[in-house]
Amino acid sequence: MIFCSTCNNTQRTALLLRNLGFTAIPLHGQMSQSKRLGSLNKFKAKARSILLATDVASRGLDIPHVDVVVNFDIPTHSKDYIHRVGRTARAGRSGKAITFVTQYDVELFQRIEHLIGKKLPVFPTQDEEVMMLTERVSEAQRFARMELREHGEKKKRKREDPGDDDDTEGAIGVRNKVAGGKMKKRKGR
């Protein structure tokens, strides 16, 4: 399970991982309730090996068998760290928590250490290993950005012309909203 700070980071990172060949699925607050439940169920059923989420999934959800939690973006509130890493090591099982820390995150990282009352181990990156993967990851990021841009343009077109839509479920929702707006205007005359 990977935690990101924003819905956009969650979506982009899920696309990046898919482009790298991983079975990743996002879960964030800008998704409809049915899509969030669908993502959660696919992860629980092990149809997807990686769930990328915002803090919407850090508490209150029953997600068994999480072996590793990765804080891709360090949480801005120290208590969110506890909720995030609490997704692993449940019911007596062991688990791992990994937090990516940049030079801009040191203060937040120190606050977390202060809250939990211990120093967390630091694992430096190996430059040679990072350089070997840079080209592959850069290309996957480029494709992820293109997919996000295309998705955004598609959503914009749907808002501008709800009648020109092949996605029946989405079209029904948009058309009902449009029709609802027209009906309100008529009643107000």
C-alpha positions in Angstrom: 0.0 0.0 0.0 1.4 3.4 -1.0 0.3 6.7 0.4 0.5 9.9 -1.6 -0.4 13.5 -0.4 -2.8 14.5 -3.1 -5.4 12.9 -5.4 -3.4 13.9 -8.4 -0.2 12.3 -7.1 -2.1 9.2 -6.3 -3.6 8.9 -9.8 -0.2 9.8 -11.5 1.8 7.4 -9.4 -0.7 4.6 -10.1 -0.4 5.2 -13.8 3.4 5.3 -13.5 3.5 2.0 -11.7 1.1 0.4 -14.3 3.4 1.7 -17.1 6.3 -0.1 -15.3 4.3 -3.3 -15.3 2.9 -3.4 -11.7 -0.8 -4.1 -11.0 -1.6 -0.8 -9.2 -4.9 0.9 -8.5 -5.7 4.3 -7.0 -8.1 5.2 -4.2 -8.8 8.8 -3.4 -11.5 11.3 -2.5 -12.1 12.6 -6.1 -13.3 9.1 -7.1 -17.0 8.3 -6.9 -17.9 6.0 -3.9 -18.6 3.1 -6.3 -15.1 3.5 -7.9 -13.4 3.7 -4.4 -15.2 0.5 -3.3 -14.2 -1.1 -6.6 -10.6 -0.2 -6.1 -10.7 -1.4 -2.5 -12.4 -4.7 -3.4 -9.8 -5.4 -6.2 -7.0 -4.9 -3.8 -8.6 -7.0 -1.1 -9.2 -9.8 -3.6 -5.6 -9.5 -4.7 -6.6 -8.7 -8.3 -4.3 -5.7 -7.8 -1.0 -5.9 -5.8 -0.6 -2.2 -5.0 -3.2 0.2 -3.6 -2.2 3.8 -3.9 -4.2 6.1 -1.7 -4.5 9.4 0.0 -5.2 9.6 3.7 -8.8 8.7 2.9 -7.6 5.1 3.3 -5.4 5.6 6.4 -8.2 5.0 8.9 -11.6 3.4 9.1 -11.2 0.9 6.3 -10.8 -2.8 6.9 -7.9 -3.8 4.7 -6.4 -7.1 5.9 -3.0 -8.5 4.9 -1.1 -5.3 4.1 2.6 -6.4 4.3 4.2 -3.1 3.3 3.2 0.6 3.7 5.1 3.1 1.7 4.8 6.8 2.4 5.6 8.1 -1.1 4.8 11.6 0.2 5.6 12.1 3.9 2.4 13.1 5.8 2.2 16.7 6.9 0.6 15.7 10.2 2.6 13.3 12.4 -0.5 11.5 13.6 -1.3 10.6 10.0 2.0 8.7 9.9 0.7 6.5 12.7 -2.6 5.8 11.0 -0.9 5.1 7.7 1.7 2.6 9.0 -1.1 1.1 11.2 -2.4 -0.4 8.0 0.3 -3.0 8.2 1.2 -5.5 11.0 -2.4 -6.1 12.1 -3.7 -9.1 14.0 -0.2 -10.1 15.2 1.4 -10.1 11.8 4.6 -8.3 11.0 4.9 -5.6 8.4 7.2 -2.9 7.1 6.8 0.8 6.7 9.0 2.8 4.4 8.9 6.6 4.1 10.6 8.5 1.3 12.2 11.6 2.7 13.7 14.4 0.7 15.8 17.3 1.9 12.5 19.3 2.1 10.9 16.7 4.4 13.5 16.6 7.2 11.5 18.7 9.7 8.3 16.6 9.1 10.4 13.5 9.6 11.9 14.7 12.8 8.4 15.6 14.1 7.3 12.0 13.4 10.3 10.6 15.2 9.5 12.9 18.2 5.9 11.7 18.3 6.7 8.0 18.2 9.7 8.5 20.6 12.4 6.8 18.6 14.8 7.4 15.7 13.8 5.6 12.5 16.6 3.9 10.5 17.8 5.7 7.5 18.5 3.7 4.3 20.4 5.9 1.7 19.9 5.3 -2.0 22.6 3.9 -4.2 23.3 6.3 -7.0 24.3 3.5 -9.4 21.0 1.7 -8.9 19.0 4.8 -9.3 20.8 5.8 -12.5 20.1 2.4 -14.0 16.4 2.9 -13.6 16.2 6.6 -14.5 15.5 6.2 -18.2 12.8 3.6 -17.8 11.0 5.5 -15.0 11.3 8.8 -16.9 9.5 7.3 -19.9 6.8 5.7 -17.7 6.3 9.2 -16.0 6.0 10.8 -19.4 3.3 8.3 -20.4 1.5 8.7 -17.1 1.4 12.5 -17.6 0.0 12.0 -21.1 -2.7 9.7 -19.8 -3.7 12.1 -17.1 -3.8 15.0 -19.6 -6.0 12.9 -22.0 -8.3 11.9 -19.1 -8.6 15.5 -18.0 -9.5 16.6 -21.6 -12.0 13.8 -21.9 -13.7 14.9 -18.6 -13.7 18.5 -19.9 -15.4 17.5 -23.1 -18.0 15.5 -21.2 -18.8 18.7 -19.1 -19.1 20.8 -22.3 -21.1 18.3 -24.3 -22.8 15.7 -22.1 -24.7 14.3 -25.1 -21.5 13.2 -26.8 -20.6 10.4 -24.4 -20.0 6.7 -24.8 -19.7 6.1 -21.0 -23.3 5.3 -20.2 -22.9 5.4 -16.4 -21.1 8.7 -16.5 -23.5 10.1 -19.2 -26.6 9.3 -17.2 -25.2 11.2 -14.2 -24.2 14.2 -16.2 -27.5 14.3 -18.2 -29.5 14.0 -15.0 -27.6 16.9 -13.5 -28.2 19.0 -16.7 -31.9 18.1 -16.8 -32.2 18.8 -13.1 -30.8 22.3 -13.7 -33.2 23.0 -16.5 -36.2 21.8 -14.4 -35.2 24.2 -11.6 -35.1 27.1 -14.1 -38.6 26.3 -15.4 -40.0 26.1 -11.9 -38.5 29.5 -11.1 -40.3 31.3 -14.0 
